Amino acid sequence: MPGKAPTKKLSTQEHAAEEPRDVPHALIKLIEDEGLQVGDRLPPELELVHRLGFGRSTIRETLKTWESMGVVSRNKGAGTRLIAEMSRNTLRVALTIKHEAESLIRMQQVRRPLEIEAVRLATRLATPDQRRVINARAAELIAVFEAGEDWRPADHRFHKAVHEATGNLLFEQIIDQILKCFHDIYETPFGKPHLGQETIPLHKPLAAAIIAGDEEEAAELTARIIDMVCTETQKIAEECND
């Protein structure tokens, strides 16, 4: 195709410095360098893996996101084709934010039932000492939040206390792994290190429900907290796509 320019393959050292969030950027650059237009076919996934230096699953995830946005069409026989104009300046931010939003929402969907079950067990099984720790961690979280300081470490300590009260450390390990998978890619999703801060005041009644043994109230508050983060995430993604 006329106008194509060779695409530099990332070396192993260069790839080590990259993050999965850079896949949309790398794909957009490849499309621009190749001079691909609407209707043109992107290289096959395995070729993209070889040329860009990212894992196949990571590239596939980005292409699925683009498909949901109406940027590409994917067909087993026809491959992946551009169906919308691609411009680094006009679409790069929107594509990256969309990708972050969908990743965060999926992570919260997996986390939701685990957190709800954890607070149910903590409400039923916590010892008096563990209930005092949960109460202290909630008070610490609210105090840090109201002081306008970084509340994330205190939030982590609060949830850790709840997980420990379940008597099953797998809750903490699995949920931490889920959160780590996301935050390894997006340390500050959408440039907002305090995404979800509107949920912090709900942690006080959540702790009170656990301490009082009100299982249904604790479960409902936990679901509300996670749903609020998902709603905020979706809203940010929609605003950036407008």
FIVEX-878758 format. One record per residue: residue in one letter; x, y, z of N, C-alpha, C, O in turn. Coordinates in nm, 3 decimals. Atoms other than C-alpha are relative to their C-alpha. Last residue first. Layout:
BEGIN
SITE a X Y Z X Y Z X Y Z X Y Z
...
END
This chain:
BEGIN
SITE d 0.092 -0.098 0.057 -1.878 1.318 2.395 0.073 0.100 -0.091 0.010 0.190 -0.147
SITE n 0.035 0.040 0.137 -1.633 1.028 2.440 -0.095 0.097 -0.066 -0.118 0.088 -0.187
SITE c -0.118 -0.013 0.084 -1.465 1.184 2.743 -0.028 -0.038 -0.145 0.044 0.004 -0.235
SITE e -0.034 -0.141 0.015 -1.798 1.242 2.913 0.118 0.020 -0.095 0.122 0.114 -0.173
SITE e 0.099 -0.062 0.089 -1.905 0.882 2.848 0.031 0.146 -0.025 0.017 0.194 -0.137
SITE a -0.022 0.050 0.136 -1.585 0.739 2.997 -0.093 0.065 -0.098 -0.052 0.100 -0.209
SITE i -0.123 -0.061 0.050 -1.614 0.960 3.305 0.026 -0.042 -0.144 0.061 0.040 -0.228
SITE k 0.029 -0.141 0.027 -1.977 0.855 3.355 0.123 0.071 -0.058 0.111 0.148 -0.153
SITE q 0.077 -0.009 0.125 -1.893 0.487 3.322 -0.026 0.145 -0.039 -0.019 0.181 -0.156
SITE t -0.088 0.039 0.111 -1.622 0.512 3.587 -0.071 0.016 -0.133 -0.015 0.071 -0.228
SITE e -0.093 -0.112 0.021 -1.848 0.704 3.825 0.092 -0.029 -0.118 0.121 0.060 -0.198
SITE t 0.078 -0.110 0.059 -2.120 0.441 3.782 0.091 0.119 -0.029 0.081 0.181 -0.135
SITE c 0.030 0.036 0.140 -1.871 0.156 3.841 -0.075 0.113 -0.070 -0.047 0.145 -0.185
SITE v -0.126 -0.011 0.074 -1.737 0.327 4.155 -0.023 -0.032 -0.148 0.030 0.036 -0.235
SITE m -0.030 -0.142 0.016 -2.092 0.379 4.282 0.130 0.021 -0.078 0.139 0.113 -0.160
SITE d 0.083 -0.051 0.110 -2.175 0.013 4.217 0.026 0.148 -0.025 0.022 0.193 -0.140
SITE i -0.058 0.045 0.127 -1.880 -0.092 4.433 -0.080 0.052 -0.118 -0.022 0.089 -0.220
SITE i -0.134 -0.058 0.015 -1.992 0.120 4.728 0.060 -0.039 -0.135 0.110 0.047 -0.208
SITE r 0.014 -0.142 0.039 -2.359 0.029 4.685 0.135 0.064 -0.026 0.151 0.140 -0.121
SITE a 0.045 -0.003 0.140 -2.281 -0.345 4.690 -0.012 0.144 -0.050 0.025 0.174 -0.164
SITE t -0.114 0.042 0.081 -2.084 -0.301 5.012 -0.034 0.003 -0.148 0.045 0.050 -0.230
SITE l -0.092 -0.113 0.005 -2.370 -0.103 5.167 0.123 -0.033 -0.086 0.171 0.051 -0.161
SITE e 0.059 -0.103 0.086 -2.619 -0.378 5.080 0.094 0.119 -0.015 0.109 0.172 -0.126
SITE a -0.008 0.045 0.139 -2.397 -0.652 5.223 -0.053 0.106 -0.095 0.005 0.130 -0.201
SITE a -0.141 -0.001 0.039 -2.347 -0.464 5.550 0.016 -0.040 -0.146 0.093 0.021 -0.220
SITE e -0.039 -0.139 0.017 -2.720 -0.392 5.579 0.146 0.010 -0.046 0.178 0.092 -0.132
SITE e 0.064 -0.051 0.122 -2.804 -0.758 5.517 0.040 0.146 -0.027 0.065 0.184 -0.141
SITE e -0.059 0.056 0.122 -2.550 -0.884 5.771 -0.058 0.060 -0.127 0.016 0.093 -0.219
SITE d 0.107 -0.017 0.099 -2.651 -0.660 6.061 0.054 -0.040 -0.138 0.104 0.043 -0.213
SITE g 0.046 0.131 0.046 -2.413 -0.800 6.324 -0.113 0.008 -0.100 -0.184 -0.091 -0.120
SITE a 0.132 0.029 -0.057 -2.384 -0.465 6.504 -0.053 -0.138 -0.041 -0.155 -0.183 0.010
SITE i -0.015 0.007 -0.146 -2.008 -0.446 6.436 -0.132 -0.039 0.067 -0.133 -0.112 0.166
SITE i -0.078 0.120 -0.031 -2.060 -0.526 6.068 0.008 -0.020 0.152 -0.012 -0.130 0.202
SITE a 0.085 0.117 0.030 -2.341 -0.270 6.038 0.074 -0.129 0.034 0.015 -0.221 0.091
SITE a 0.102 0.010 -0.105 -2.134 -0.003 6.214 -0.088 -0.122 -0.020 -0.126 -0.190 0.076
SITE a -0.065 0.053 -0.120 -1.838 -0.070 5.983 -0.101 -0.019 0.112 -0.096 -0.118 0.185
SITE l -0.035 0.139 0.030 -2.063 -0.023 5.681 0.065 -0.064 0.122 0.030 -0.176 0.160
SITE p 0.115 0.086 -0.027 -2.216 0.289 5.840 0.027 -0.147 -0.034 -0.034 -0.236 0.026
SITE k 0.035 -0.011 -0.143 -1.864 0.440 5.854 -0.124 -0.083 0.033 -0.120 -0.163 0.126
SITE h -0.076 0.100 -0.075 -1.757 0.306 5.513 -0.031 0.007 0.150 -0.016 -0.093 0.221
SITE l 0.081 0.121 -0.022 -2.036 0.496 5.340 0.073 -0.105 0.083 0.011 -0.199 0.132
SITE p 0.092 -0.017 -0.113 -1.848 0.826 5.389 -0.085 -0.124 0.029 -0.130 -0.142 0.142
SITE i -0.067 0.009 -0.132 -1.570 0.685 5.163 -0.096 0.023 0.117 -0.089 -0.053 0.214
SITE t 0.047 0.117 -0.076 -1.792 0.617 4.860 0.054 -0.002 0.143 0.002 -0.076 0.227
SITE e 0.136 -0.026 -0.049 -1.754 0.966 4.716 -0.055 -0.117 0.081 -0.153 -0.103 0.153
SITE q -0.004 -0.063 -0.133 -1.378 0.898 4.700 -0.139 0.033 0.055 -0.155 0.050 0.176
SITE g 0.085 0.067 -0.097 -1.431 0.647 4.421 -0.004 0.066 0.136 -0.055 0.007 0.231
SITE l 0.125 0.047 0.059 -1.139 0.755 4.201 -0.080 -0.075 0.107 -0.026 -0.164 0.173
SITE h 0.100 0.022 -0.104 -0.878 0.912 4.424 -0.136 -0.032 -0.059 -0.239 0.013 -0.010
SITE p -0.050 0.093 -0.101 -0.575 0.879 4.194 -0.101 -0.032 0.109 -0.089 -0.133 0.178
SITE k 0.067 -0.028 -0.127 -0.777 1.034 3.910 0.049 -0.099 0.105 -0.005 -0.209 0.116
SITE g -0.071 -0.109 -0.065 -0.566 1.059 3.592 -0.060 0.037 0.134 -0.032 0.145 0.187
SITE f 0.053 -0.127 0.050 -0.831 0.852 3.414 0.073 0.120 0.060 0.021 0.231 0.058
SITE p 0.096 0.007 0.110 -0.720 0.556 3.628 -0.059 0.136 -0.033 -0.104 0.209 0.055
SITE t 0.096 -0.108 -0.022 -0.418 0.648 3.846 -0.101 -0.002 -0.115 -0.083 0.072 -0.212
SITE e -0.024 -0.047 -0.137 -0.198 0.341 3.884 -0.096 0.112 0.037 -0.144 0.120 0.150
SITE y 0.054 -0.135 -0.015 -0.354 0.190 3.573 0.017 0.048 0.144 -0.074 0.033 0.225
SITE i 0.016 -0.061 0.132 -0.167 -0.119 3.454 -0.039 0.146 0.014 0.014 0.232 -0.056
SITE d -0.128 0.013 0.068 -0.025 -0.252 3.781 -0.004 0.067 -0.137 0.097 0.113 -0.188
SITE h -0.084 -0.114 -0.035 -0.339 -0.104 3.938 0.142 -0.012 -0.055 0.212 0.089 -0.066
SITE f 0.044 -0.126 0.060 -0.566 -0.344 3.752 0.100 0.111 0.026 0.138 0.182 -0.067
SITE c 0.001 0.015 0.146 -0.382 -0.668 3.820 -0.041 0.130 -0.067 0.014 0.168 -0.170
SITE k -0.138 -0.018 0.047 -0.312 -0.549 4.175 0.006 -0.010 -0.152 0.078 0.066 -0.216
SITE l -0.032 -0.143 -0.002 -0.684 -0.506 4.246 0.140 0.027 -0.055 0.161 0.125 -0.125
SITE i 0.085 -0.065 0.099 -0.761 -0.862 4.137 0.034 0.149 -0.009 0.049 0.204 -0.118
SITE q -0.052 0.036 0.131 -0.463 -1.000 4.329 -0.080 0.068 -0.111 -0.024 0.114 -0.211
SITE d -0.123 -0.076 0.020 -0.568 -0.811 4.642 0.060 -0.028 -0.138 0.111 0.063 -0.204
SITE i 0.040 -0.138 0.029 -0.919 -0.955 4.608 0.122 0.088 -0.024 0.120 0.173 -0.112
SITE i 0.061 -0.006 0.132 -0.780 -1.308 4.581 -0.037 0.143 -0.037 -0.010 0.187 -0.149
SITE q -0.097 0.031 0.104 -0.539 -1.277 4.874 -0.059 0.015 -0.140 0.004 0.074 -0.228
SITE e -0.097 -0.109 0.013 -0.781 -1.098 5.106 0.095 -0.025 -0.116 0.124 0.066 -0.194
SITE f 0.072 -0.120 0.043 -1.061 -1.344 5.043 0.098 0.114 -0.023 0.096 0.179 -0.128
SITE l 0.010 0.001 0.146 -0.820 -1.638 5.060 -0.075 0.121 -0.053 -0.049 0.167 -0.164
SITE l -0.094 -0.095 0.058 -0.742 -1.538 5.419 0.000 0.000 -0.153 0.059 0.088 -0.215
SITE n -0.045 0.064 0.124 -1.055 -1.713 5.541 0.089 0.099 -0.074 0.040 0.191 -0.138
SITE g -0.062 0.126 -0.036 -1.142 -1.634 5.904 0.052 -0.076 -0.119 0.101 -0.188 -0.105
SITE t 0.075 0.110 0.061 -1.383 -1.369 5.775 0.053 -0.135 0.046 -0.019 -0.236 0.040
SITE a 0.108 0.042 -0.089 -1.243 -1.115 6.024 -0.084 -0.114 -0.059 -0.165 -0.174 0.011
SITE e -0.057 0.082 -0.107 -0.918 -1.094 5.827 -0.108 -0.055 0.092 -0.094 -0.164 0.148
SITE h -0.037 0.130 0.056 -1.112 -0.974 5.523 0.056 -0.093 0.107 0.027 -0.212 0.107
SITE v 0.124 0.074 0.030 -1.278 -0.696 5.724 0.034 -0.139 -0.051 -0.025 -0.238 -0.007
SITE a 0.056 0.040 -0.129 -0.944 -0.582 5.869 -0.128 -0.081 -0.018 -0.152 -0.178 0.053
SITE k -0.084 0.110 -0.049 -0.791 -0.583 5.519 -0.054 -0.051 0.133 -0.058 -0.172 0.157
SITE h 0.047 0.121 0.067 -1.083 -0.371 5.400 0.081 -0.122 0.042 0.028 -0.233 0.049
SITE f 0.137 0.030 -0.043 -1.005 -0.105 5.660 -0.047 -0.132 -0.062 -0.096 -0.220 0.009
SITE r -0.006 0.059 -0.135 -0.629 -0.121 5.600 -0.140 -0.037 0.051 -0.157 -0.138 0.119
SITE h -0.054 0.136 0.011 -0.680 -0.067 5.225 0.003 -0.069 0.137 -0.031 -0.186 0.148
SITE d 0.107 0.082 0.059 -0.903 0.232 5.291 0.045 -0.144 -0.013 -0.031 -0.237 0.014
SITE a 0.095 0.026 -0.109 -0.638 0.377 5.522 -0.116 -0.086 -0.049 -0.165 -0.172 0.024
SITE p -0.059 0.098 -0.093 -0.376 0.339 5.246 -0.095 -0.036 0.115 -0.102 -0.152 0.156
SITE r -0.009 0.135 0.056 -0.614 0.506 4.995 0.067 -0.102 0.092 0.017 -0.214 0.104
SITE w 0.071 0.098 -0.082 -0.713 0.805 5.209 0.020 -0.144 -0.047 -0.028 -0.236 0.018
SITE d 0.013 0.120 0.082 -0.459 1.052 5.075 -0.059 -0.112 0.084 0.006 -0.164 0.175
SITE e -0.124 0.071 0.027 -0.527 1.362 5.286 -0.026 -0.123 -0.087 -0.141 -0.157 -0.115
SITE g -0.043 -0.028 0.136 -0.820 1.602 5.277 0.131 -0.067 -0.037 0.197 -0.025 -0.132
SITE a -0.115 -0.089 -0.008 -0.859 1.601 5.655 0.053 0.035 -0.140 0.145 0.116 -0.153
SITE e 0.050 -0.133 -0.036 -1.209 1.457 5.610 0.113 0.102 0.012 0.090 0.222 0.000
SITE f 0.080 -0.054 0.111 -1.062 1.158 5.426 -0.045 0.143 0.029 -0.032 0.231 -0.056
SITE v -0.095 -0.033 0.106 -0.794 1.096 5.689 -0.073 0.064 -0.118 -0.027 0.162 -0.176
SITE a -0.080 -0.114 -0.047 -1.054 1.112 5.968 0.098 0.046 -0.108 0.113 0.165 -0.132
SITE i 0.083 -0.121 0.006 -1.298 0.888 5.779 0.081 0.123 0.041 0.067 0.229 -0.020
SITE l 0.029 -0.031 0.140 -1.032 0.624 5.717 -0.079 0.130 -0.013 -0.046 0.215 -0.094
SITE e -0.124 -0.052 0.060 -0.907 0.631 6.077 -0.026 0.044 -0.144 0.018 0.152 -0.185
SITE a -0.019 -0.134 -0.056 -1.261 0.592 6.212 0.125 0.066 -0.059 0.124 0.185 -0.091
SITE a 0.100 -0.087 0.063 -1.318 0.298 5.977 0.016 0.143 0.048 0.009 0.237 -0.031
SITE r -0.044 -0.023 0.138 -0.991 0.136 6.086 -0.098 0.091 -0.074 -0.057 0.174 -0.155
SITE a -0.114 -0.092 -0.003 -1.086 0.179 6.452 0.048 0.034 -0.141 0.083 0.148 -0.169
SITE n 0.051 -0.133 -0.040 -1.430 0.022 6.400 0.112 0.104 -0.001 0.093 0.217 -0.045
SITE i 0.076 -0.050 0.114 -1.277 -0.270 6.210 -0.053 0.141 0.029 -0.048 0.229 -0.057
SITE v -0.098 -0.039 0.102 -1.021 -0.316 6.487 -0.072 0.059 -0.122 -0.028 0.160 -0.176
SITE r -0.062 -0.124 -0.046 -1.294 -0.314 6.753 0.102 0.052 -0.102 0.113 0.172 -0.125
SITE r 0.099 -0.107 0.019 -1.491 -0.571 6.554 0.057 0.135 0.046 0.030 0.238 -0.016
SITE q 0.001 -0.033 0.143 -1.179 -0.787 6.533 -0.102 0.110 -0.029 -0.078 0.194 -0.116
SITE d -0.123 -0.074 0.031 -1.138 -0.773 6.912 0.003 0.042 -0.147 0.042 0.154 -0.180
SITE p 0.008 -0.137 -0.055 -1.502 -0.871 6.967 0.123 0.084 -0.032 0.111 0.203 -0.062
SITE t -0.012 0.003 -0.145 -1.454 -1.166 6.728 -0.017 0.143 0.052 -0.009 0.239 -0.025
SITE a -0.102 -0.085 -0.063 -1.581 -1.144 6.373 -0.003 -0.012 0.152 -0.109 -0.015 0.213
SITE l -0.107 0.073 -0.068 -1.783 -1.444 6.254 0.100 0.085 0.077 0.178 0.032 0.155
SITE r 0.040 0.116 -0.079 -2.126 -1.329 6.140 0.110 -0.050 0.093 0.083 -0.095 0.204
SITE t 0.110 -0.039 -0.088 -2.050 -0.976 6.023 -0.040 -0.114 0.092 -0.073 -0.092 0.209
SITE a -0.057 -0.081 -0.107 -1.714 -1.087 5.886 -0.108 0.040 0.099 -0.084 0.042 0.220
SITE l -0.072 0.087 -0.093 -1.883 -1.365 5.689 0.057 0.079 0.117 0.051 0.033 0.231
SITE r 0.100 0.088 -0.064 -2.135 -1.126 5.534 0.069 -0.090 0.103 0.023 -0.103 0.216
SITE v 0.064 -0.077 -0.109 -1.861 -0.868 5.476 -0.108 -0.083 0.068 -0.132 -0.067 0.188
SITE a -0.095 -0.026 -0.108 -1.654 -1.126 5.285 -0.066 0.077 0.114 -0.047 0.042 0.231
SITE e -0.009 0.122 -0.081 -1.952 -1.249 5.081 0.095 0.021 0.118 0.072 -0.032 0.227
SITE i 0.129 0.017 -0.068 -2.019 -0.895 4.961 0.004 -0.123 0.091 -0.042 -0.119 0.205
SITE e 0.007 -0.096 -0.111 -1.651 -0.837 4.886 -0.130 -0.016 0.077 -0.131 -0.006 0.200
SITE l -0.098 0.038 -0.102 -1.627 -1.155 4.680 -0.007 0.092 0.121 -0.004 0.046 0.235
SITE p 0.051 0.110 -0.082 -1.953 -1.086 4.495 0.097 -0.045 0.109 0.054 -0.091 0.215
SITE r 0.127 -0.027 -0.070 -1.831 -0.738 4.389 -0.049 -0.119 0.084 -0.068 -0.103 0.205
SITE r -0.023 -0.028 -0.141 -1.466 -0.813 4.301 -0.130 0.003 0.080 -0.132 -0.034 0.197
SITE v -0.056 0.121 -0.061 -1.544 -0.981 3.969 0.015 0.018 0.151 -0.010 -0.074 0.229
SITE q 0.103 0.103 0.011 -1.776 -0.699 3.863 0.047 -0.132 0.061 -0.031 -0.205 0.121
SITE q 0.097 -0.020 -0.108 -1.526 -0.445 3.996 -0.110 -0.105 -0.003 -0.161 -0.145 0.102
SITE m -0.064 0.034 -0.126 -1.253 -0.585 3.771 -0.097 0.012 0.117 -0.100 -0.074 0.205
SITE r -0.008 0.146 -0.006 -1.486 -0.579 3.471 0.064 -0.045 0.132 0.020 -0.142 0.193
SITE i 0.135 0.051 -0.025 -1.570 -0.214 3.545 0.002 -0.152 0.008 -0.064 -0.209 0.095
SITE l 0.036 -0.025 -0.139 -1.201 -0.125 3.577 -0.138 -0.056 0.033 -0.157 -0.115 0.139
SITE s -0.082 0.085 -0.086 -1.105 -0.290 3.248 -0.040 0.015 0.146 -0.051 -0.083 0.219
SITE e 0.052 0.137 0.012 -1.398 -0.131 3.064 0.080 -0.095 0.088 0.022 -0.187 0.147
SITE a 0.134 0.010 -0.061 -1.307 0.213 3.195 -0.051 -0.143 -0.003 -0.100 -0.194 0.097
SITE e -0.013 -0.003 -0.145 -0.935 0.178 3.118 -0.135 -0.023 0.067 -0.145 -0.099 0.163
SITE h -0.065 0.124 -0.037 -1.005 0.076 2.757 0.015 -0.009 0.152 -0.012 -0.114 0.211
SITE k 0.100 0.107 0.017 -1.254 0.358 2.712 0.058 -0.132 0.046 -0.009 -0.210 0.114
SITE i 0.094 -0.011 -0.110 -0.999 0.601 2.856 -0.106 -0.109 -0.007 -0.143 -0.168 0.094
SITE t -0.069 0.040 -0.123 -0.729 0.483 2.617 -0.095 0.002 0.119 -0.095 -0.090 0.200
SITE l -0.021 0.144 0.004 -0.962 0.497 2.317 0.066 -0.049 0.129 0.028 -0.152 0.183
SITE a 0.128 0.069 -0.016 -1.087 0.846 2.403 0.018 -0.151 0.004 -0.045 -0.218 0.086
SITE v 0.044 -0.014 -0.139 -0.735 0.981 2.457 -0.129 -0.078 0.024 -0.142 -0.148 0.124
SITE r -0.091 0.067 -0.093 -0.603 0.844 2.126 -0.052 0.006 0.144 -0.058 -0.098 0.210
SITE l 0.054 0.121 -0.060 -0.907 0.931 1.917 0.087 -0.061 0.109 0.041 -0.145 0.186
SITE t 0.142 -0.005 -0.034 -0.869 1.289 1.798 -0.049 -0.121 0.077 -0.146 -0.111 0.153
SITE n 0.040 -0.119 -0.077 -0.493 1.348 1.798 -0.145 -0.007 0.047 -0.175 0.039 0.157
SITE r -0.068 -0.003 -0.129 -0.378 1.002 1.694 -0.052 0.114 0.086 -0.071 0.097 0.207
SITE s -0.093 -0.111 -0.008 -0.638 0.985 1.420 0.062 0.002 0.139 -0.009 -0.007 0.239
SITE m -0.090 0.007 -0.115 -0.833 0.681 1.307 0.099 0.115 -0.004 0.171 0.133 -0.103
SITE e -0.125 -0.072 0.019 -1.133 0.712 1.081 0.083 -0.002 0.127 0.030 0.015 0.237
SITE a 0.010 -0.141 -0.038 -1.392 0.446 1.149 0.135 0.064 -0.022 0.239 -0.002 -0.016
SITE i 0.131 -0.046 0.049 -1.454 0.099 1.005 -0.027 0.143 0.043 -0.136 0.196 0.020
SITE l 0.041 -0.131 -0.051 -1.097 -0.028 1.027 -0.135 0.037 -0.058 -0.156 0.027 -0.179
SITE r -0.002 -0.113 0.092 -1.074 -0.398 0.948 -0.041 0.128 0.071 -0.124 0.126 0.162
SITE t 0.040 -0.123 -0.070 -0.982 -0.700 1.160 0.016 0.117 -0.096 0.125 0.142 -0.147
SITE g -0.098 -0.065 -0.087 -0.972 -1.035 0.979 -0.057 0.123 0.068 -0.179 0.137 0.080
SITE a -0.045 -0.128 0.059 -1.199 -1.123 0.686 0.104 0.071 0.085 0.162 0.170 0.040
SITE g -0.049 0.016 0.136 -1.249 -1.491 0.766 0.063 0.125 -0.056 0.162 0.119 -0.130
SITE k -0.099 0.107 0.007 -1.273 -1.478 1.143 0.059 -0.016 -0.140 0.177 -0.044 -0.155
SITE n 0.065 0.114 0.062 -1.442 -1.141 1.137 0.105 -0.108 -0.021 0.216 -0.080 -0.067
SITE r -0.083 0.121 -0.008 -1.360 -0.838 1.345 -0.078 -0.118 -0.052 -0.190 -0.145 -0.009
SITE s 0.086 0.118 0.008 -1.490 -0.490 1.273 0.091 -0.121 -0.002 0.198 -0.118 -0.061
SITE v -0.039 0.108 0.090 -1.295 -0.188 1.392 -0.112 -0.103 -0.006 -0.198 -0.109 0.082
SITE v -0.121 -0.046 0.069 -1.369 0.154 1.544 0.048 -0.105 -0.099 0.097 -0.072 -0.207
SITE g 0.029 -0.025 0.141 -1.730 0.081 1.642 0.119 0.053 -0.077 0.102 0.118 -0.180
SITE m 0.012 -0.144 0.025 -1.664 0.128 2.013 -0.035 0.032 -0.145 -0.059 0.147 -0.180
SITE s 0.119 -0.046 -0.073 -1.733 -0.238 2.094 -0.025 0.148 -0.021 -0.138 0.195 -0.006
SITE e 0.118 0.053 0.069 -1.483 -0.334 1.821 -0.129 0.050 0.066 -0.224 0.087 -0.002
SITE w 0.019 -0.081 0.121 -1.222 -0.103 1.970 -0.123 -0.046 -0.077 -0.197 0.035 -0.132
SITE t 0.050 -0.130 -0.045 -1.263 -0.276 2.307 -0.029 0.089 -0.120 -0.133 0.155 -0.124
SITE k 0.140 0.023 -0.040 -1.227 -0.616 2.141 -0.064 0.129 0.047 -0.181 0.156 0.018
SITE l 0.079 0.008 0.123 -0.913 -0.489 1.965 -0.147 -0.026 0.030 -0.235 0.023 -0.041
SITE t 0.014 -0.136 0.056 -0.768 -0.381 2.300 -0.086 -0.002 -0.125 -0.172 0.085 -0.142
SITE e 0.088 -0.074 -0.089 -0.837 -0.722 2.457 -0.024 0.142 -0.053 -0.136 0.192 -0.050
SITE r 0.137 0.043 0.029 -0.682 -0.898 2.156 -0.101 0.077 0.085 -0.208 0.114 0.036
SITE i 0.039 -0.060 0.128 -0.362 -0.696 2.195 -0.145 -0.035 -0.033 -0.221 0.050 -0.078
SITE t 0.012 -0.144 -0.024 -0.339 -0.790 2.563 -0.043 0.072 -0.127 -0.127 0.162 -0.122
SITE s 0.124 -0.024 -0.074 -0.413 -1.157 2.491 -0.023 0.148 0.025 -0.136 0.195 0.022
SITE r 0.117 0.014 0.087 -0.148 -1.167 2.218 -0.129 0.031 0.074 -0.218 0.096 0.018
SITE g 0.060 0.133 0.000 0.128 -1.032 2.441 -0.128 -0.004 -0.083 -0.196 0.097 -0.099
SITE f 0.094 0.023 -0.110 0.300 -0.709 2.340 -0.057 -0.142 -0.010 -0.052 -0.206 -0.116
SITE g -0.067 0.048 -0.121 0.617 -0.666 2.132 -0.090 -0.020 0.120 -0.041 -0.035 0.232
SITE l 0.016 -0.096 -0.109 0.468 -0.441 1.866 0.063 -0.045 0.130 0.094 0.037 0.217
SITE r -0.045 -0.134 0.036 0.587 -0.619 1.551 -0.005 0.099 0.117 0.078 0.189 0.126
SITE h -0.141 -0.003 0.041 0.575 -0.979 1.669 0.050 0.142 -0.020 0.162 0.176 0.019
SITE v -0.082 0.044 -0.114 0.249 -0.949 1.863 0.148 0.014 -0.034 0.226 0.066 0.046
SITE l -0.002 -0.113 -0.092 0.095 -0.750 1.577 0.084 -0.032 0.124 0.157 0.053 0.174
SITE e -0.093 -0.097 0.056 0.198 -1.028 1.336 0.010 0.123 0.091 0.118 0.179 0.108
SITE l -0.135 0.052 -0.022 0.030 -1.283 1.561 0.105 0.095 -0.057 0.213 0.109 0.001
SITE e -0.041 -0.014 -0.140 -0.286 -1.071 1.574 0.144 -0.047 0.023 0.220 0.020 0.093
SITE p 0.052 0.103 -0.090 -0.315 -1.042 1.195 0.057 0.015 0.141 0.161 0.078 0.160
SITE p -0.077 0.125 0.001 -0.219 -0.708 1.037 -0.063 -0.102 0.095 -0.128 -0.064 0.192
SITE l -0.117 -0.004 -0.088 -0.502 -0.453 1.018 0.078 -0.130 -0.015 0.022 -0.231 -0.058
SITE r -0.013 0.106 -0.100 -0.732 -0.458 0.718 0.127 0.018 0.082 0.234 0.047 0.028
SITE d -0.125 0.076 0.006 -0.826 -0.145 0.527 0.007 -0.101 0.115 -0.053 -0.082 0.220
SITE g 0.014 0.112 0.092 -1.190 -0.040 0.503 0.124 -0.085 -0.011 0.118 -0.200 -0.055
SITE v 0.125 0.075 -0.024 -1.135 0.301 0.661 -0.014 -0.106 -0.109 -0.002 -0.078 -0.228
SITE q 0.121 -0.081 0.009 -0.771 0.400 0.599 -0.122 -0.087 0.030 -0.109 -0.209 0.046
SITE l 0.125 0.075 0.014 -0.431 0.257 0.687 -0.120 0.092 0.006 -0.124 0.187 0.084
SITE g 0.091 -0.075 0.085 -0.131 0.483 0.625 -0.133 -0.072 -0.022 -0.195 -0.056 -0.127
SITE e 0.035 0.082 0.116 0.106 0.221 0.764 -0.090 0.075 -0.097 -0.109 0.031 -0.211
SITE d -0.122 0.027 0.075 0.265 0.473 1.000 -0.028 -0.079 -0.127 0.037 -0.059 -0.230
SITE e -0.044 -0.124 0.064 -0.077 0.599 1.108 0.123 -0.023 -0.086 0.130 0.025 -0.199
SITE i 0.100 -0.034 0.102 -0.211 0.249 1.173 0.041 0.127 -0.075 0.029 0.134 -0.197
SITE l -0.018 0.092 0.111 0.111 0.152 1.354 -0.096 0.034 -0.114 -0.057 0.034 -0.231
SITE k -0.122 -0.039 0.072 0.092 0.464 1.569 0.023 -0.090 -0.121 0.060 -0.042 -0.228
SITE i 0.031 -0.122 0.074 -0.269 0.388 1.661 0.121 0.045 -0.081 0.108 0.085 -0.196
SITE l 0.084 0.036 0.115 -0.173 0.032 1.753 -0.033 0.123 -0.085 -0.031 0.117 -0.208
SITE a -0.084 0.068 0.099 0.115 0.148 1.974 -0.080 -0.036 -0.124 -0.030 -0.023 -0.236
SITE h -0.091 -0.098 0.058 -0.105 0.401 2.155 0.083 -0.065 -0.110 0.099 -0.008 -0.218
SITE p 0.075 -0.088 0.092 -0.381 0.145 2.210 0.089 0.102 -0.069 0.070 0.130 -0.187
SITE v 0.040 0.071 0.121 -0.119 -0.104 2.344 -0.083 0.089 -0.092 -0.055 0.093 -0.212
SITE d -0.058 -0.063 0.117 0.035 0.147 2.586 -0.043 -0.069 -0.129 -0.010 -0.020 -0.237
SITE r 0.084 -0.114 0.036 -0.201 0.046 2.871 0.052 0.068 -0.126 -0.019 0.148 -0.187
SITE p 0.111 0.039 0.084 -0.023 -0.290 2.869 -0.089 0.117 -0.042 -0.152 0.111 -0.148
SITE e 0.108 0.056 -0.081 0.289 -0.115 3.005 -0.113 -0.040 -0.094 -0.123 0.015 -0.203
SITE e 0.136 -0.032 0.040 0.620 -0.046 2.831 -0.100 -0.060 0.098 -0.065 -0.148 0.177
SITE a 0.035 -0.130 -0.057 0.962 -0.041 2.996 -0.143 0.039 -0.033 -0.196 0.135 0.022
SITE a 0.003 0.011 -0.147 1.010 -0.413 2.944 -0.041 0.130 0.064 -0.098 0.131 0.173
SITE h 0.129 0.055 -0.040 0.912 -0.362 2.577 -0.011 -0.010 0.151 -0.119 0.008 0.207
SITE e 0.099 -0.105 0.017 1.209 -0.132 2.524 -0.136 -0.050 0.047 -0.211 0.023 0.112
SITE q -0.017 -0.099 -0.106 1.442 -0.389 2.676 -0.102 0.111 -0.009 -0.152 0.160 0.092
SITE t 0.040 0.058 -0.129 1.301 -0.670 2.460 0.014 0.102 0.112 -0.073 0.110 0.199
SITE s -0.097 0.096 -0.052 1.328 -0.454 2.148 -0.050 -0.052 0.134 -0.144 0.003 0.192
SITE l -0.057 -0.031 -0.131 1.018 -0.293 2.003 0.100 -0.107 0.041 0.074 -0.226 0.025
SITE k 0.035 0.101 -0.098 0.968 -0.350 1.632 0.068 0.034 0.133 0.187 0.065 0.136
SITE k -0.111 0.050 -0.082 0.996 -0.032 1.430 -0.051 -0.100 0.102 -0.143 -0.069 0.178
SITE t 0.028 -0.016 -0.142 0.717 0.006 1.177 0.112 -0.063 0.080 0.146 -0.180 0.059
SITE p -0.033 0.116 -0.085 0.826 0.057 0.819 -0.026 0.031 0.146 0.003 0.140 0.194
SITE a -0.135 -0.019 -0.054 0.639 0.336 0.642 0.031 -0.117 0.089 -0.059 -0.168 0.157
SITE k -0.035 0.076 -0.120 0.340 0.281 0.419 0.143 0.032 0.044 0.230 0.053 -0.040
SITE g -0.001 -0.084 -0.119 0.247 0.565 0.187 0.037 -0.075 0.126 0.046 -0.016 0.234
SITE p -0.080 -0.121 0.006 0.141 0.340 -0.094 -0.007 0.075 0.132 -0.107 0.073 0.203
SITE m 0.085 -0.120 0.000 0.000 0.000 0.000 0.088 0.124 0.000 0.180 0.133 0.080
END
